[in-house]
């Protein structure tokens, strides 16, 4: 399946520890391919309610704001937008990838070094 001509590069932001690395790589890919960049984060509300925090929505919004600033540092010419979706991350990302040019994800700290 060929993506539409204006299909974005999607940066799937998971943990704050790896998100900025993912964002910087995605920004370079978006610039190289002259594509917009869509910052993306999924919230699984049932899982979030089990762990107390400042509030999952507020944390997700803060993560997207920091990520957008990192894109601006990497390449200010890349058009960037953000999206927070509800649902299990893998299922939601699978659906989102169908209309993306490229999806950039982190390793979740599981890389072998």
MOPAC internal coordinates of N, CA, C and O (Angstrom, degrees):
PM7 1SCF
backbone

  N    0.0000 0     0.00 0     0.00 0    0    0    0
  C    1.4433 1     0.00 0     0.00 0    1    0    0
  C    1.5288 1   108.89 1     0.00 0    2    1    0
  O    1.2310 1   120.07 1   -53.36 1    3    2    1
  N    1.3112 1   117.46 1   126.64 1    3    2    1
  C    1.4510 1   122.72 1   179.18 1    5    3    2
  C    1.5244 1   109.30 1   -89.98 1    6    5    3
  O    1.2310 1   120.16 1   -50.48 1    7    6    5
  N    1.3535 1   117.31 1   129.52 1    7    6    5
  C    1.4596 1   119.27 1   180.00 1    9    7    6
  C    1.5311 1   110.66 1   -72.17 1   10    9    7
  O    1.2310 1   120.13 1   -23.18 1   11   10    9
  N    1.3289 1   117.35 1   156.82 1   11   10    9
  C    1.4621 1   120.13 1   176.96 1   13   11   10
  C    1.5317 1   110.95 1   -60.22 1   14   13   11
  O    1.2310 1   120.69 1   -22.59 1   15   14   13
  N    1.3118 1   116.28 1   157.41 1   15   14   13
  C    1.4643 1   121.48 1  -177.27 1   17   15   14
  C    1.5300 1   112.21 1   -59.64 1   18   17   15
  O    1.2310 1   119.94 1   151.57 1   19   18   17
  N    1.3132 1   117.72 1   -28.43 1   19   18   17
  C    1.4617 1   120.60 1  -179.09 1   21   19   18
  C    1.5288 1   112.81 1  -102.25 1   22   21   19
  O    1.2310 1   120.12 1  -164.63 1   23   22   21
  N    1.3220 1   117.37 1    15.37 1   23   22   21
  C    1.4709 1   121.04 1  -178.36 1   25   23   22
  C    1.5244 1   110.00 1   -61.75 1   26   25   23
  O    1.2310 1   120.51 1   -43.57 1   27   26   25
  N    1.3192 1   116.63 1   136.43 1   27   26   25
  C    1.4637 1   119.60 1  -177.39 1   29   27   26
  C    1.5240 1   113.04 1   -84.29 1   30   29   27
  O    1.2310 1   121.90 1   -17.51 1   31   30   29
  N    1.3201 1   113.96 1   162.49 1   31   30   29
  C    1.4533 1   120.85 1   162.67 1   33   31   30
  C    1.5278 1   104.58 1   -81.16 1   34   33   31
  O    1.2310 1   120.12 1   -47.07 1   35   34   33
  N    1.3117 1   117.38 1   132.93 1   35   34   33
  C    1.4672 1   121.87 1  -179.45 1   37   35   34
  C    1.5199 1   108.76 1  -109.62 1   38   37   35
  O    1.2310 1   120.75 1   -53.99 1   39   38   37
  N    1.3180 1   116.17 1   126.01 1   39   38   37
  C    1.4678 1   121.97 1   175.16 1   41   39   38
  C    1.5130 1   107.74 1  -103.71 1   42   41   39
  O    1.2310 1   120.53 1   -68.48 1   43   42   41
  N    1.3192 1   116.59 1   111.52 1   43   42   41
  C    1.4636 1   121.80 1   179.90 1   45   43   42
  C    1.5197 1   108.49 1   -84.48 1   46   45   43
  O    1.2310 1   120.96 1   -68.98 1   47   46   45
  N    1.3120 1   115.77 1   111.02 1   47   46   45
  C    1.4609 1   121.17 1  -177.32 1   49   47   46
  C    1.5170 1   109.60 1   -94.55 1   50   49   47
  O    1.2310 1   121.32 1   -63.29 1   51   50   49
  N    1.2922 1   115.08 1   116.71 1   51   50   49
  C    1.4561 1   120.91 1   177.78 1   53   51   50
  C    1.5081 1   109.33 1  -103.50 1   54   53   51
  O    1.2310 1   120.75 1    72.88 1   55   54   53
  N    1.3065 1   116.18 1  -107.12 1   55   54   53
  C    1.4610 1   120.29 1  -177.35 1   57   55   54
  C    1.5256 1   110.99 1   -74.67 1   58   57   55
  O    1.2310 1   120.45 1   -34.82 1   59   58   57
  N    1.3273 1   116.74 1   145.18 1   59   58   57
  C    1.4598 1   120.06 1   177.72 1   61   59   58
  C    1.5351 1   112.91 1   -60.09 1   62   61   59
  O    1.2310 1   120.29 1   154.88 1   63   62   61
  N    1.3299 1   117.04 1   -25.12 1   63   62   61
  C    1.4635 1   120.95 1  -178.38 1   65   63   62
  C    1.5323 1   112.49 1   -66.71 1   66   65   63
  O    1.2310 1   119.89 1   147.20 1   67   66   65
  N    1.3216 1   117.82 1   -32.80 1   67   66   65
  C    1.4648 1   120.90 1  -177.51 1   69   67   66
  C    1.5249 1   113.50 1  -110.29 1   70   69   67
  O    1.2310 1   120.18 1   172.01 1   71   70   69
  N    1.3176 1   117.25 1    -7.99 1   71   70   69
  C    1.4639 1   120.85 1  -172.11 1   73   71   70
  C    1.5223 1   113.24 1   -60.37 1   74   73   71
  O    1.2310 1   119.28 1   137.09 1   75   74   73
  N    1.3200 1   118.98 1   -42.91 1   75   74   73
  C    1.4638 1   120.00 1  -175.31 1   77   75   74
  C    1.5283 1   111.58 1   -68.22 1   78   77   75
  O    1.2310 1   120.10 1   147.31 1   79   78   77
  N    1.3181 1   117.42 1   -32.69 1   79   78   77
  C    1.4592 1   120.58 1   175.33 1   81   79   78
  C    1.5385 1   109.79 1   -64.69 1   82   81   79
  O    1.2310 1   120.46 1   136.34 1   83   82   81
  N    1.3101 1   116.74 1   -43.66 1   83   82   81
  C    1.4717 1   122.20 1   177.88 1   85   83   82
  C    1.5256 1   109.91 1   -62.46 1   86   85   83
  O    1.2310 1   120.38 1   135.56 1   87   86   85
  N    1.3264 1   116.88 1   -44.44 1   87   86   85
  C    1.4635 1   121.39 1  -177.61 1   89   87   86
  C    1.5256 1   111.13 1   -63.15 1   90   89   87
  O    1.2310 1   120.14 1   135.77 1   91   90   89
  N    1.3074 1   117.34 1   -44.23 1   91   90   89
  C    1.4737 1   119.73 1  -178.39 1   93   91   90
  C    1.5320 1   111.15 1   -65.13 1   94   93   91
  O    1.2310 1   120.22 1   139.31 1   95   94   93
  N    1.3021 1   117.19 1   -40.69 1   95   94   93
  C    1.4638 1   120.47 1   176.46 1   97   95   94
  C    1.5294 1   110.33 1   -64.13 1   98   97   95
  O    1.2310 1   120.45 1   134.63 1   99   98   97
  N    1.3166 1   116.74 1   -45.37 1   99   98   97
  C    1.4674 1   120.89 1   179.99 1  101   99   98
  C    1.5247 1   111.17 1   -62.88 1  102  101   99
  O    1.2310 1   119.99 1   141.47 1  103  102  101
  N    1.3277 1   117.63 1   -38.53 1  103  102  101
  C    1.4728 1   120.89 1   178.63 1  105  103  102
  C    1.5234 1   110.68 1   -63.01 1  106  105  103
  O    1.2310 1   120.38 1   138.60 1  107  106  105
  N    1.3219 1   116.88 1   -41.40 1  107  106  105
  C    1.4773 1   119.73 1   177.63 1  109  107  106
  C    1.5254 1   110.75 1   -64.05 1  110  109  107
  O    1.2310 1   120.14 1   137.75 1  111  110  109
  N    1.3294 1   117.34 1   -42.25 1  111  110  109
  C    1.4669 1   120.78 1   178.98 1  113  111  110
  C    1.5338 1   110.73 1   -64.04 1  114  113  111
  O    1.2310 1   120.50 1   136.34 1  115  114  113
  N    1.3265 1   116.65 1   -43.66 1  115  114  113
  C    1.4608 1   120.42 1   179.14 1  117  115  114
  C    1.5241 1   110.43 1   -61.33 1  118  117  115
  O    1.2310 1   120.25 1   136.76 1  119  118  117
  N    1.3219 1   117.13 1   -43.24 1  119  118  117
  C    1.4654 1   120.50 1   178.80 1  121  119  118
  C    1.5227 1   110.86 1   -64.93 1  122  121  119
  O    1.2310 1   120.34 1   135.05 1  123  122  121
  N    1.3186 1   116.96 1   -44.95 1  123  122  121
  C    1.4719 1   121.18 1  -178.91 1  125  123  122
  C    1.5289 1   112.28 1   -60.98 1  126  125  123
  O    1.2310 1   120.46 1   144.94 1  127  126  125
  N    1.3238 1   116.73 1   -35.06 1  127  126  125
  C    1.4666 1   121.38 1  -176.41 1  129  127  126
  C    1.5315 1   112.63 1  -101.61 1  130  129  127
  O    1.2310 1   121.13 1  -175.56 1  131  130  129
  N    1.3462 1   115.44 1     4.44 1  131  130  129
  C    1.4728 1   121.47 1  -179.96 1  133  131  130
  C    1.5276 1   111.47 1    53.47 1  134  133  131
  O    1.2310 1   121.79 1  -128.09 1  135  134  133
  N    1.3269 1   114.18 1    51.91 1  135  134  133
  C    1.4675 1   122.10 1  -179.42 1  137  135  134
  C    1.5230 1   109.54 1  -121.17 1  138  137  135
  O    1.2310 1   120.05 1   -26.15 1  139  138  137
  N    1.3170 1   117.51 1   153.85 1  139  138  137
  C    1.4633 1   119.43 1   170.83 1  141  139  138
  C    1.5314 1   109.26 1   -71.94 1  142  141  139
  O    1.2310 1   121.22 1   -19.80 1  143  142  141
  N    1.3029 1   115.28 1   160.20 1  143  142  141
  C    1.4654 1   121.32 1   179.09 1  145  143  142
  C    1.5179 1   108.77 1  -115.16 1  146  145  143
  O    1.2310 1   121.04 1   -50.72 1  147  146  145
  N    1.3242 1   115.62 1   129.28 1  147  146  145
  C    1.4527 1   121.95 1   177.75 1  149  147  146
  C    1.5301 1   107.63 1  -112.30 1  150  149  147
  O    1.2310 1   120.74 1   -65.72 1  151  150  149
  N    1.3244 1   116.18 1   114.28 1  151  150  149
  C    1.4633 1   121.51 1   175.01 1  153  151  150
  C    1.5197 1   106.89 1   -81.46 1  154  153  151
  O    1.2310 1   120.37 1   -47.10 1  155  154  153
  N    1.3120 1   116.90 1   132.90 1  155  154  153
  C    1.4527 1   121.35 1  -169.74 1  157  155  154
  C    1.5248 1   110.39 1  -135.55 1  158  157  155
  O    1.2310 1   120.77 1   -45.16 1  159  158  157
  N    1.3206 1   116.14 1   134.84 1  159  158  157
  C    1.4680 1   121.19 1   177.87 1  161  159  158
  C    1.5241 1   108.76 1  -143.03 1  162  161  159
  O    1.2310 1   120.62 1   -47.08 1  163  162  161
  N    1.3193 1   116.43 1   132.92 1  163  162  161
  C    1.4644 1   121.12 1   178.78 1  165  163  162
  C    1.5252 1   109.98 1  -104.49 1  166  165  163
  O    1.2310 1   121.16 1   -39.78 1  167  166  165
  N    1.3116 1   115.39 1   140.22 1  167  166  165
  C    1.4597 1   122.06 1   175.18 1  169  167  166
  C    1.5222 1   108.60 1  -115.00 1  170  169  167
  O    1.2310 1   120.86 1   -59.40 1  171  170  169
  N    1.3005 1   115.97 1   120.60 1  171  170  169
  C    1.4540 1   121.37 1   174.20 1  173  171  170
  C    1.5247 1   105.61 1   -96.37 1  174  173  171
  O    1.2310 1   120.59 1   -85.15 1  175  174  173
  N    1.3352 1   116.48 1    94.85 1  175  174  173
  C    1.4527 1   121.49 1  -172.10 1  177  175  174
  C    1.5213 1   113.89 1   -56.52 1  178  177  175
  O    1.2310 1   119.39 1   141.73 1  179  178  177
  N    1.3125 1   118.78 1   -38.27 1  179  178  177
  C    1.4686 1   118.98 1  -178.38 1  181  179  178
  C    1.5200 1   110.69 1   -66.08 1  182  181  179
  O    1.2310 1   119.63 1   141.91 1  183  182  181
  N    1.3016 1   118.31 1   -38.09 1  183  182  181
  C    1.4641 1   121.23 1   177.88 1  185  183  182
  C    1.5246 1   110.72 1   -71.99 1  186  185  183
  O    1.2310 1   119.88 1   141.83 1  187  186  185
  N    1.3292 1   117.83 1   -38.17 1  187  186  185
  C    1.4633 1   122.06 1  -179.02 1  189  187  186
  C    1.5219 1   111.80 1   -65.40 1  190  189  187
  O    1.2310 1   119.81 1   147.39 1  191  190  189
  N    1.3218 1   117.96 1   -32.61 1  191  190  189
  C    1.4515 1   120.68 1  -177.88 1  193  191  190
  C    1.5223 1   112.24 1   -70.92 1  194  193  191
  O    1.2310 1   120.24 1   162.07 1  195  194  193
  N    1.3175 1   117.15 1   -17.93 1  195  194  193
  C    1.4614 1   120.65 1  -179.44 1  197  195  194
  C    1.5205 1   112.74 1   -79.43 1  198  197  195
  O    1.2310 1   120.06 1   160.81 1  199  198  197
  N    1.3424 1   117.50 1   -19.19 1  199  198  197
  C    1.4580 1   121.12 1  -178.75 1  201  199  198
  C    1.5178 1   109.82 1  -118.84 1  202  201  199
  O    1.2310 1   119.95 1   -57.68 1  203  202  201
  N    1.3346 1   117.70 1   122.32 1  203  202  201
  C    1.4631 1   119.88 1  -179.85 1  205  203  202
  C    1.5296 1   110.67 1   -68.58 1  206  205  203
  O    1.2310 1   120.79 1   -38.63 1  207  206  205
  N    1.3284 1   116.09 1   141.37 1  207  206  205
  C    1.4590 1   120.66 1   178.91 1  209  207  206
  C    1.5181 1   108.38 1  -159.17 1  210  209  207
  O    1.2310 1   120.61 1     3.74 1  211  210  209
  N    1.3249 1   116.45 1  -176.26 1  211  210  209
  C    1.4560 1   120.88 1   177.88 1  213  211  210
  C    1.5188 1   111.31 1   -64.11 1  214  213  211
  O    1.2310 1   120.68 1   157.30 1  215  214  213
  N    1.2788 1   116.31 1   -22.70 1  215  214  213
  C    1.4536 1   122.09 1  -176.54 1  217  215  214
  C    1.5040 1   107.75 1   134.52 1  218  217  215
  O    1.2310 1   120.10 1   -60.70 1  219  218  217
  N    1.3155 1   117.41 1   119.30 1  219  218  217
  C    1.4635 1   120.29 1  -173.71 1  221  219  218
  C    1.5237 1   113.29 1   -60.92 1  222  221  219
  O    1.2310 1   119.89 1   143.63 1  223  222  221
  N    1.3284 1   117.81 1   -36.37 1  223  222  221
  C    1.4671 1   119.86 1  -179.36 1  225  223  222
  C    1.5351 1   110.50 1   -67.00 1  226  225  223
  O    1.2310 1   120.38 1   135.63 1  227  226  225
  N    1.3174 1   116.87 1   -44.37 1  227  226  225
  C    1.4695 1   120.92 1   179.64 1  229  227  226
  C    1.5287 1   110.62 1   -63.00 1  230  229  227
  O    1.2310 1   120.62 1   138.01 1  231  230  229
  N    1.3206 1   116.41 1   -41.99 1  231  230  229
  C    1.4668 1   119.97 1   178.95 1  233  231  230
  C    1.5266 1   111.15 1   -64.73 1  234  233  231
  O    1.2310 1   120.30 1   140.13 1  235  234  233
  N    1.3238 1   117.03 1   -39.87 1  235  234  233
  C    1.4641 1   121.21 1   178.57 1  237  235  234
  C    1.5252 1   110.65 1   -65.09 1  238  237  235
  O    1.2310 1   120.10 1   137.77 1  239  238  237
  N    1.3293 1   117.41 1   -42.23 1  239  238  237
  C    1.4606 1   120.83 1   178.56 1  241  239  238
  C    1.5218 1   111.26 1   -63.71 1  242  241  239
  O    1.2310 1   120.54 1   138.93 1  243  242  241
  N    1.3220 1   116.56 1   -41.07 1  243  242  241
  C    1.4677 1   120.75 1   177.81 1  245  243  242
  C    1.5346 1   110.65 1   -63.69 1  246  245  243
  O    1.2310 1   120.48 1   138.94 1  247  246  245
  N    1.3127 1   116.70 1   -41.06 1  247  246  245
  C    1.4590 1   121.33 1   178.13 1  249  247  246
  C    1.5313 1   110.45 1   -61.10 1  250  249  247
  O    1.2310 1   120.11 1   135.69 1  251  250  249
  N    1.3283 1   117.40 1   -44.31 1  251  250  249
  C    1.4618 1   120.88 1   178.60 1  253  251  250
  C    1.5240 1   111.49 1   -64.26 1  254  253  251
  O    1.2310 1   119.83 1   141.14 1  255  254  253
  N    1.3247 1   117.93 1   -38.86 1  255  254  253
  C    1.4710 1   121.28 1   178.70 1  257  255  254
  C    1.5296 1   110.83 1   -63.83 1  258  257  255
  O    1.2310 1   120.49 1   134.55 1  259  258  257
  N    1.3259 1   116.66 1   -45.45 1  259  258  257
  C    1.4721 1   119.93 1   178.16 1  261  259  258
  C    1.5174 1   110.91 1   -64.07 1  262  261  259
  O    1.2310 1   120.49 1   141.49 1  263  262  261
  N    1.3205 1   116.66 1   -38.51 1  263  262  261
  C    1.4592 1   120.89 1   179.78 1  265  263  262
  C    1.5270 1   111.08 1   -66.03 1  266  265  263
  O    1.2310 1   120.07 1   137.82 1  267  266  265
  N    1.3299 1   117.47 1   -42.18 1  267  266  265
  C    1.4666 1   120.91 1   178.69 1  269  267  266
  C    1.5320 1   110.41 1   -62.69 1  270  269  267
  O    1.2310 1   120.16 1   141.32 1  271  270  269
  N    1.3194 1   117.29 1   -38.68 1  271  270  269
  C    1.4618 1   120.60 1   177.16 1  273  271  270
  C    1.5281 1   110.49 1   -64.01 1  274  273  271
  O    1.2310 1   120.24 1   140.86 1  275  274  273
  N    1.3260 1   117.16 1   -39.14 1  275  274  273
  C    1.4681 1   121.08 1   178.30 1  277  275  274
  C    1.5238 1   111.34 1   -65.19 1  278  277  275
  O    1.2310 1   120.22 1   143.31 1  279  278  277
  N    1.3290 1   117.18 1   -36.69 1  279  278  277
  C    1.4664 1   120.51 1   176.60 1  281  279  278
  C    1.5217 1   109.06 1   -62.23 1  282  281  279
  O    1.2310 1   120.20 1   135.15 1  283  282  281
  N    1.3249 1   117.21 1   -44.85 1  283  282  281
  C    1.4605 1   121.72 1   178.80 1  285  283  282
  C    1.5149 1   112.26 1   -59.51 1  286  285  283
  O    1.2310 1   120.22 1   144.33 1  287  286  285
  N    1.3210 1   117.19 1   -35.67 1  287  286  285
  C    1.4706 1   120.89 1   177.07 1  289  287  286
  C    1.5188 1   110.88 1   -71.18 1  290  289  287
  O    1.2310 1   120.52 1   142.91 1  291  290  289
  N    1.3192 1   116.62 1   -37.09 1  291  290  289
  C    1.4688 1   121.37 1  -177.96 1  293  291  290
  C    1.5231 1   111.09 1   -72.32 1  294  293  291
  O    1.2310 1   120.36 1   131.11 1  295  294  293
  N    1.3377 1   116.92 1   -48.89 1  295  294  293
  C    1.4637 1   122.15 1   179.63 1  297  295  294
  C    1.5251 1   108.91 1  -159.94 1  298  297  295
  O    1.2310 1   120.28 1   -79.67 1  299  298  297
  N    1.3337 1   117.07 1   100.33 1  299  298  297
  C    1.4629 1   120.47 1  -176.50 1  301  299  298
  C    1.5288 1   114.54 1   -63.31 1  302  301  299
  O    1.2310 1   119.91 1   163.69 1  303  302  301
  N    1.3254 1   117.78 1   -16.31 1  303  302  301
  C    1.4642 1   120.86 1  -178.50 1  305  303  302
  C    1.5290 1   113.35 1   -81.35 1  306  305  303
  O    1.2310 1   120.02 1   167.74 1  307  306  305
  N    1.3213 1   117.56 1   -12.26 1  307  306  305
  C    1.4640 1   120.53 1  -178.37 1  309  307  306
  C    1.5296 1   109.49 1   -76.04 1  310  309  307
  O    1.2310 1   119.99 1   -58.48 1  311  310  309
  N    1.3385 1   117.62 1   121.52 1  311  310  309
  C    1.4698 1   119.46 1   174.75 1  313  311  310
  C    1.5280 1   109.17 1   -67.94 1  314  313  311
  O    1.2310 1   120.34 1   -49.84 1  315  314  313
  N    1.3147 1   116.95 1   130.16 1  315  314  313
  C    1.4624 1   120.32 1  -175.31 1  317  315  314
  C    1.5263 1   110.27 1  -131.42 1  318  317  315
  O    1.2310 1   121.09 1   -39.10 1  319  318  317
  N    1.3205 1   115.51 1   140.90 1  319  318  317
  C    1.4616 1   121.87 1   174.47 1  321  319  318
  C    1.5211 1   107.39 1  -143.19 1  322  321  319
  O    1.2310 1   120.80 1   -13.62 1  323  322  321
  N    1.3162 1   116.08 1   166.38 1  323  322  321
  C    1.4543 1   120.26 1  -178.17 1  325  323  322
  C    1.5111 1   112.01 1  -127.12 1  326  325  323
  O    1.2310 1   121.72 1   -22.13 1  327  326  325
  N    1.3231 1   114.31 1   157.87 1  327  326  325
  C    1.4662 1   120.21 1  -179.37 1  329  327  326
  C    1.5269 1   108.59 1  -148.72 1  330  329  327
  O    1.2310 1   121.25 1   -48.58 1  331  330  329
  N    1.3196 1   115.21 1   131.42 1  331  330  329
  C    1.4599 1   121.59 1   172.78 1  333  331  330
  C    1.5201 1   106.24 1  -114.06 1  334  333  331
  O    1.2310 1   120.79 1   -54.30 1  335  334  333
  N    1.3307 1   116.10 1   125.70 1  335  334  333
  C    1.4577 1   120.39 1  -179.18 1  337  335  334
  C    1.5256 1   109.37 1  -119.72 1  338  337  335
  O    1.2310 1   121.00 1   -25.15 1  339  338  337
  N    1.3093 1   115.69 1   154.85 1  339  338  337
  C    1.4551 1   121.16 1   177.07 1  341  339  338
  C    1.5133 1   109.60 1   -97.25 1  342  341  339
  O    1.2310 1   120.90 1   -38.40 1  343  342  341
  N    1.3186 1   115.89 1   141.60 1  343  342  341
  C    1.4508 1   120.77 1   175.43 1  345  343  342
  C    1.5175 1   111.97 1   131.82 1  346  345  343
  O    1.2310 1   121.72 1    -4.73 1  347  346  345
  N    1.3003 1   114.32 1   175.27 1  347  346  345
  C    1.4607 1   120.47 1   177.85 1  349  347  346
  C    1.5270 1   108.64 1   -64.75 1  350  349  347
  O    1.2310 1   119.59 1   -49.74 1  351  350  349
  N    1.3281 1   118.39 1   130.26 1  351  350  349
  C    1.4602 1   121.05 1  -173.82 1  353  351  350
  C    1.5299 1   115.09 1   -55.43 1  354  353  351
  O    1.2310 1   119.45 1   135.12 1  355  354  353
  N    1.3127 1   118.65 1   -44.88 1  355  354  353
  C    1.4682 1   120.14 1  -176.14 1  357  355  354
  C    1.5286 1   111.08 1   -64.63 1  358  357  355
  O    1.2310 1   120.01 1   133.37 1  359  358  357
  N    1.3098 1   117.58 1   -46.63 1  359  358  357
  C    1.4635 1   120.74 1  -179.73 1  361  359  358
  C    1.5281 1   110.78 1   -64.75 1  362  361  359
  O    1.2310 1   120.40 1   136.91 1  363  362  361
  N    1.3329 1   116.84 1   -43.09 1  363  362  361
  C    1.4604 1   120.37 1  -179.49 1  365  363  362
  C    1.5290 1   110.76 1   -65.98 1  366  365  363
  O    1.2310 1   120.03 1   139.19 1  367  366  365
  N    1.3184 1   117.55 1   -40.81 1  367  366  365
  C    1.4644 1   120.63 1   179.64 1  369  367  366
  C    1.5273 1   111.28 1   -67.90 1  370  369  367
  O    1.2310 1   120.36 1   143.51 1  371  370  369
  N    1.3087 1   116.91 1   -36.49 1  371  370  369
  C    1.4671 1   120.26 1   176.74 1  373  371  370
  C    1.5217 1   109.84 1   -60.00 1  374  373  371
  O    1.2310 1   120.38 1   135.03 1  375  374  373
  N    1.3251 1   116.89 1   -44.97 1  375  374  373
  C    1.4721 1   119.98 1   177.81 1  377  375  374
  C    1.5246 1   111.07 1   -63.74 1  378  377  375
  O    1.2310 1   120.17 1   136.61 1  379  378  377
  N    1.3186 1   117.29 1   -43.39 1  379  378  377
  C    1.4682 1   121.93 1  -177.36 1  381  379  378
  C    1.5224 1   111.04 1   -66.11 1  382  381  379
  O    1.2310 1   120.07 1   146.20 1  383  382  381
  N    1.3134 1   117.48 1   -33.80 1  383  382  381
  C    1.4667 1   121.13 1  -176.25 1  385  383  382
  C    1.5207 1   112.55 1   -66.79 1  386  385  383
  O    1.2310 1   120.19 1   159.10 1  387  386  385
  N    1.3237 1   117.25 1   -20.90 1  387  386  385
  C    1.4600 1   120.48 1  -178.53 1  389  387  386
  C    1.5235 1   112.89 1   -63.46 1  390  389  387
  O    1.2310 1   120.04 1   154.60 1  391  390  389
  N    1.3241 1   117.54 1   -25.40 1  391  390  389
  C    1.4623 1   120.23 1  -179.74 1  393  391  390
  C    1.5288 1   112.36 1  -113.54 1  394  393  391
  O    1.2310 1   120.24 1  -165.17 1  395  394  393
  N    1.3248 1   117.14 1    14.83 1  395  394  393
  C    1.4623 1   121.39 1  -179.45 1  397  395  394
  C    1.5256 1   111.14 1   -98.53 1  398  397  395
  O    1.2310 1   121.14 1   -29.01 1  399  398  397
  N    1.3203 1   115.43 1   150.99 1  399  398  397
  C    1.4614 1   121.18 1   172.08 1  401  399  398
  C    1.5262 1   109.37 1   -73.07 1  402  401  399
  O    1.2310 1   121.38 1   137.58 1  403  402  401
  N    1.3316 1   114.97 1   -42.42 1  403  402  401
  C    1.4607 1   122.75 1  -176.39 1  405  403  402
  C    1.5185 1   107.54 1  -155.74 1  406  405  403
  O    1.2310 1   120.18 1   -36.22 1  407  406  405
  N    1.3179 1   117.26 1   143.78 1  407  406  405
  C    1.4653 1   122.22 1   176.16 1  409  407  406
  C    1.5210 1   108.24 1  -117.11 1  410  409  407
  O    1.2310 1   121.07 1   -51.09 1  411  410  409
  N    1.3206 1   115.56 1   128.91 1  411  410  409
  C    1.4639 1   121.56 1   178.33 1  413  411  410
  C    1.5164 1   107.74 1  -111.81 1  414  413  411
  O    1.2310 1   120.55 1   -55.49 1  415  414  413
  N    1.3326 1   116.56 1   124.51 1  415  414  413
  C    1.4698 1   122.34 1   179.84 1  417  415  414
  C    1.5189 1   108.95 1  -129.08 1  418  417  415
  O    1.2310 1   120.94 1   -22.16 1  419  418  417
  N    1.3187 1   115.81 1   157.84 1  419  418  417
  C    1.4613 1   120.83 1   176.14 1  421  419  418
  C    1.5135 1   110.30 1   -90.11 1  422  421  419
  O    1.2310 1   121.59 1    -3.87 1  423  422  421
  N    1.3161 1   114.57 1   176.13 1  423  422  421
  C    1.4520 1   119.41 1  -179.90 1  425  423  422
  C    1.5160 1   113.06 1   -92.90 1  426  425  423
  O    1.2310 1   120.20 1   179.73 1  427  426  425
  N    1.3069 1   117.22 1    -0.27 1  427  426  425
  C    1.4656 1   121.06 1   178.25 1  429  427  426
  C    1.5132 1   112.98 1    63.29 1  430  429  427
  O    1.2310 1   120.28 1  -156.31 1  431  430  429
  N    1.3346 1   117.07 1    23.69 1  431  430  429
  C    1.4468 1   121.10 1   180.00 1  433  431  430
  C    1.5145 1   114.36 1    79.06 1  434  433  431
  O    1.2310 1   120.17 1  -166.46 1  435  434  433
  N    1.3181 1   117.28 1    13.54 1  435  434  433
  C    1.4563 1   120.93 1  -175.62 1  437  435  434
  C    1.5290 1   112.97 1  -102.71 1  438  437  435
  O    1.2310 1   119.69 1  -169.84 1  439  438  437
  N    1.3340 1   118.21 1    10.16 1  439  438  437
  C    1.4608 1   119.18 1  -176.76 1  441  439  438
  C    1.5141 1   111.18 1   -69.28 1  442  441  439
  O    1.2310 1   121.29 1   -27.29 1  443  442  441
  N    1.3053 1   115.13 1   152.71 1  443  442  441
  C    1.4645 1   121.73 1   177.06 1  445  443  442
  C    1.5173 1   107.88 1   -97.76 1  446  445  443
  O    1.2310 1   120.53 1   -54.73 1  447  446  445
  N    1.3014 1   116.60 1   125.27 1  447  446  445
  C    1.4648 1   119.47 1   179.61 1  449  447  446
  C    1.5016 1   109.92 1  -117.09 1  450  449  447
  O    1.2310 1   120.10 1   180.00 1  451  450  449

